[in-house]
């Protein structure tokens, strides 16, 4: 009897690696879910849906996009970090979830230890936009307007610890402008209130702001990134106007830590195939985002670099949480 049990265990151990290899070879055998940490309708959501369709076609499986906004990306990030590392639940992370927000507070996930990098998706400069009825023709007039007695100027952000919040905080520090941060659960609701005039200023990504600038819902005053955008070539940067503020946003895909390397490789290949597709690339470029194919190792380096950078910025500016 004892020999039979031992023989059975040995057979099981021999079968398990083969079964695991078969599972890797057949990946994906069912739909994949991309978790977006912001509300529907924003730039993150739009990019994720563009990618989901194209990557799903490459992988031969449906990719579902699910929004889990809240806590400035922390809810979605924590959720994905705790999921089974099998490649079927991945995160559409960005500079807030993996650099700025973790630099401002202690979170229930670690942006490095809890994730396996899949690859970078794109970059997009931050803009400075205002409600169309704000009586300021340029940045200097806006600053002066904010300092007038009785002025109650607000800037909308996608939440504390996001790039729009960081850009606004840096702008206030650099210029002495009097503006109160009003955090939202994502860039789309923040933009809607800026359009409505509930808030007067916003620092959104070019990707999410571009259609509203073109239809006249908001007015762009400056690029709050390192360089001008080909989408709005006549729009100067804040640095060109003597204001040392530049926040460029990046977006990327992450899986739970310990996701097998062959699965990461398949996902990275599908992602990069999508990003080099001329049709997909044109959709991103048309809205001000630059596709950024990468290896998992390159994305890991980006996260580590930006974590150090933003921890220094937060310490030097005292950038707070609202």
JOTACOR-V669288 format. One record per residue. N is the residue number from 1. RES is the residue in one small letter. PHI is phi in whole degrees, -180 to 180 (NA if undefined). PSI is psi in radians with two decimals (999 if undefined). Layout:
((N & RES & PHI & PSI) (N & RES & PHI & PSI))
This chain:
((1 & x & NA & -0.80) (2 & x & -61 & -0.74) (3 & x & -64 & -0.59) (4 & x & -67 & -0.70) (5 & x & -65 & -0.78) (6 & x & -63 & -0.74) (7 & x & -63 & -0.69) (8 & x & -65 & -0.70) (9 & x & -65 & -0.71) (10 & x & -63 & -0.69) (11 & x & -64 & -0.73) (12 & x & -62 & -0.74) (13 & x & -65 & -0.59) (14 & x & -71 & -0.58) (15 & x & -77 & -0.63) (16 & x & -57 & -0.84) (17 & x & -60 & -0.67) (18 & x & -65 & -0.70) (19 & x & -66 & -0.71) (20 & x & -63 & -0.72) (21 & x & -64 & -0.68) (22 & x & -65 & -0.67) (23 & x & -63 & -0.70) (24 & x & -66 & -0.73) (25 & x & -65 & -0.58) (26 & x & -89 & -0.06) (27 & x & -65 & 2.34) (28 & x & -92 & 2.36) (29 & x & -99 & -0.06) (30 & x & -154 & 2.99) (31 & x & -59 & 2.59) (32 & x & -105 & 2.55) (33 & x & -115 & 2.22) (34 & x & -98 & 2.10) (35 & x & -91 & 2.14) (36 & x & -102 & 2.18) (37 & x & -82 & 0.20) (38 & x & -129 & 2.97) (39 & x & -69 & 2.73) (40 & x & -60 & 2.59) (41 & x & 99 & -0.23) (42 & x & -87 & -3.11) (43 & x & -64 & -0.72) (44 & x & -59 & -0.83) (45 & x & -62 & -0.78) (46 & x & -63 & -0.78) (47 & x & -65 & -0.72) (48 & x & -62 & -0.69) (49 & x & -72 & -0.61) (50 & x & -63 & -0.80) (51 & x & -68 & -0.71) (52 & x & -57 & -0.76) (53 & x & -66 & -0.80) (54 & x & -73 & -0.75) (55 & x & -66 & -0.64) (56 & x & -61 & -0.68) (57 & x & -64 & -0.75) (58 & x & -65 & -0.74) (59 & x & -85 & -0.21) (60 & x & 74 & 0.46) (61 & x & -143 & 2.70) (62 & x & -70 & 2.41) (63 & x & -117 & 2.08) (64 & x & -96 & 2.40) (65 & x & -103 & 2.20) (66 & x & -125 & 2.22) (67 & x & -92 & 2.27) (68 & x & -131 & 1.28) (69 & x & -74 & 2.84) (70 & x & 127 & 2.58) (71 & x & 54 & 0.58) (72 & x & 58 & 0.71) (73 & x & 95 & -0.18) (74 & x & -69 & -0.61) (75 & x & -64 & -0.84) (76 & x & -67 & -0.73) (77 & x & -65 & -0.78) (78 & x & -63 & -0.70) (79 & x & -60 & -0.87) (80 & x & -67 & -0.68) (81 & x & -60 & -0.49) (82 & x & -95 & -0.05) (83 & x & -77 & 2.84) (84 & x & -63 & 2.31) (85 & x & -80 & 1.18) (86 & x & -121 & 0.08) (87 & x & 87 & -0.01) (88 & x & -93 & -0.18) (89 & x & -132 & 2.03) (90 & x & -129 & 2.83) (91 & x & -110 & 2.34) (92 & x & -89 & 1.43) (93 & x & -83 & 2.98) (94 & x & -157 & -3.05) (95 & x & -56 & -0.53) (96 & x & -72 & -0.80) (97 & x & -71 & -0.51) (98 & x & -118 & 0.11) (99 & x & -144 & -1.09) (100 & x & -72 & -0.96) (101 & x & -59 & -0.80) (102 & x & -65 & -0.34) (103 & x & -82 & -0.23) (104 & x & -102 & -0.37) (105 & x & -157 & 2.87) (106 & x & -85 & 2.19) (107 & x & -112 & 2.95) (108 & x & -89 & 0.37) (109 & x & -150 & 2.72) (110 & x & -110 & 2.16) (111 & x & -64 & -0.31) (112 & x & -104 & -0.92) (113 & x & -71 & -0.43) (114 & x & -100 & 0.06) (115 & x & -136 & 2.61) (116 & x & -106 & 2.17) (117 & x & -71 & 2.37) (118 & x & -100 & -0.95) (119 & x & 171 & 2.70) (120 & x & -73 & 2.61) (121 & x & -104 & -0.99) (122 & x & -164 & 2.94) (123 & x & -126 & 2.70) (124 & x & -152 & 2.27) (125 & x & -70 & 2.69) (126 & x & -86 & 2.47) (127 & x & -111 & 2.86) (128 & x & -112 & 2.01) (129 & x & -124 & 2.72) (130 & x & -133 & 2.75) (131 & x & -57 & 2.44) (132 & x & -62 & -0.35) (133 & x & -95 & -0.04) (134 & x & -69 & 2.18) (135 & x & -81 & 1.09) (136 & x & -136 & 2.18) (137 & x & -86 & -0.38) (138 & x & -150 & -3.13) (139 & x & -64 & -0.75) (140 & x & -63 & -0.68) (141 & x & -66 & -0.64) (142 & x & -65 & -0.75) (143 & x & -60 & -0.80) (144 & x & -63 & -0.70) (145 & x & -63 & -0.68) (146 & x & -68 & -0.41) (147 & x & -90 & -0.12) (148 & x & -64 & 2.52) (149 & x & -57 & 2.33) (150 & x & 84 & -0.01) (151 & x & -71 & 2.40) (152 & x & -128 & 1.30) (153 & x & -95 & 2.29) (154 & x & -119 & 2.61) (155 & x & -121 & 2.36) (156 & x & -86 & 2.42) (157 & x & -128 & 2.86) (158 & x & -81 & 0.21) (159 & x & 126 & 2.66) (160 & x & -63 & 2.29) (161 & x & 95 & 0.06) (162 & x & -98 & 2.92) (163 & x & -61 & -0.74) (164 & x & -60 & -0.64) (165 & x & -67 & -0.79) (166 & x & -63 & -0.77) (167 & x & -63 & -0.72) (168 & x & -65 & -0.73) (169 & x & -65 & -0.72) (170 & x & -67 & -0.66) (171 & x & -64 & -0.78) (172 & x & -60 & -0.76) (173 & x & -66 & -0.70) (174 & x & -74 & -0.49) (175 & x & -116 & -0.30) (176 & x & 75 & 0.27) (177 & x & -64 & 2.52) (178 & x & -97 & 1.72) (179 & x & -142 & 2.44) (180 & x & -103 & 2.29) (181 & x & -75 & 2.26) (182 & x & -117 & 1.82) (183 & x & -81 & 2.48) (184 & x & -124 & 2.97) (185 & x & -92 & 1.12) (186 & x & 122 & 2.82) (187 & x & -74 & -0.54) (188 & x & -65 & -0.89) (189 & x & -63 & -0.57) (190 & x & -65 & -0.74) (191 & x & -66 & -0.70) (192 & x & -61 & -0.68) (193 & x & -74 & -0.49) (194 & x & -70 & -0.71) (195 & x & -62 & -0.72) (196 & x & -74 & -0.31) (197 & x & 94 & 0.03) (198 & x & -64 & -0.68) (199 & x & -118 & 2.71) (200 & x & -105 & -0.43) (201 & x & -134 & 2.63) (202 & x & -152 & 2.69) (203 & x & -121 & 1.19) (204 & x & -83 & 2.94) (205 & x & -69 & 2.67) (206 & x & -61 & -0.63) (207 & x & -56 & -0.80) (208 & x & -83 & -0.41) (209 & x & -89 & -0.47) (210 & x & -52 & -0.85) (211 & x & -65 & -0.56) (212 & x & -76 & -0.50) (213 & x & -70 & -0.77) (214 & x & -68 & -0.53) (215 & x & -91 & 0.05) (216 & x & 83 & 0.15) (217 & x & -68 & -0.60) (218 & x & -135 & 2.85) (219 & x & -114 & 2.35) (220 & x & -90 & 2.30) (221 & x & -103 & -0.48) (222 & x & -168 & 2.76) (223 & x & -88 & 2.15) (224 & x & -98 & 0.65) (225 & x & -123 & -3.02) (226 & x & -72 & -0.55) (227 & x & -146 & 2.86) (228 & x & -63 & 2.77) (229 & x & -103 & 2.44) (230 & x & -65 & -0.32) (231 & x & -70 & -0.68) (232 & x & -128 & 1.26) (233 & x & -63 & -0.39) (234 & x & -89 & -0.06) (235 & x & -88 & 2.01) (236 & x & -74 & 2.76) (237 & x & -80 & 2.84) (238 & x & -63 & -0.63) (239 & x & -63 & -0.64) (240 & x & -64 & -0.43) (241 & x & -97 & 0.29) (242 & x & 82 & 0.27) (243 & x & -116 & 1.98) (244 & x & -82 & 1.26) (245 & x & -135 & 2.23) (246 & x & -151 & 2.04) (247 & x & -130 & 1.88) (248 & x & -102 & 2.34) (249 & x & -94 & 2.58) (250 & x & -130 & 2.74) (251 & x & -133 & 2.55) (252 & x & -159 & 2.86) (253 & x & -105 & 2.40) (254 & x & -133 & 2.60) (255 & x & -117 & 2.85) (256 & x & -60 & 2.59) (257 & x & -57 & 2.54) (258 & x & 78 & 0.18) (259 & x & -62 & 2.27) (260 & x & -55 & 2.45) (261 & x & -56 & -0.69) (262 & x & -62 & -0.58) (263 & x & -72 & -0.75) (264 & x & -58 & -0.73) (265 & x & -63 & -0.73) (266 & x & -64 & -0.75) (267 & x & -67 & -0.71) (268 & x & -64 & -0.73) (269 & x & -65 & -0.74) (270 & x & -65 & -0.68) (271 & x & -64 & -0.87) (272 & x & -68 & -0.55) (273 & x & -62 & -0.71) (274 & x & -66 & -0.76) (275 & x & -70 & -0.39) (276 & x & -96 & -0.02) (277 & x & -71 & 2.13) (278 & x & -56 & -0.62) (279 & x & -67 & -0.79) (280 & x & -66 & -0.78) (281 & x & -58 & -0.74) (282 & x & -64 & -0.63) (283 & x & -64 & -0.69) (284 & x & -70 & -0.86) (285 & x & -61 & -0.68) (286 & x & -60 & -0.43) (287 & x & -108 & 0.23) (288 & x & 93 & 0.13) (289 & x & -103 & 2.46) (290 & x & -105 & 2.08) (291 & x & -63 & 2.57) (292 & x & -140 & 1.26) (293 & x & -59 & 2.51) (294 & x & -155 & 2.99) (295 & x & -91 & 2.84) (296 & x & -58 & -0.67) (297 & x & -64 & -0.67) (298 & x & -66 & -0.66) (299 & x & -67 & -0.69) (300 & x & -59 & -0.74) (301 & x & -64 & -0.69) (302 & x & -62 & -0.80) (303 & x & -61 & -0.82) (304 & x & -63 & -0.71) (305 & x & -63 & -0.83) (306 & x & -73 & -0.50) (307 & x & -61 & -0.80) (308 & x & -63 & -0.77) (309 & x & -60 & -0.87) (310 & x & -76 & -0.46) (311 & x & -64 & -0.65) (312 & x & -68 & -0.76) (313 & x & -62 & -0.79) (314 & x & -62 & -0.74) (315 & x & -66 & -0.67) (316 & x & -78 & -0.58) (317 & x & -97 & -0.35) (318 & x & 68 & 0.47) (319 & x & -56 & 2.04) (320 & x & -98 & 3.07) (321 & x & -107 & 2.22) (322 & x & -106 & 999))
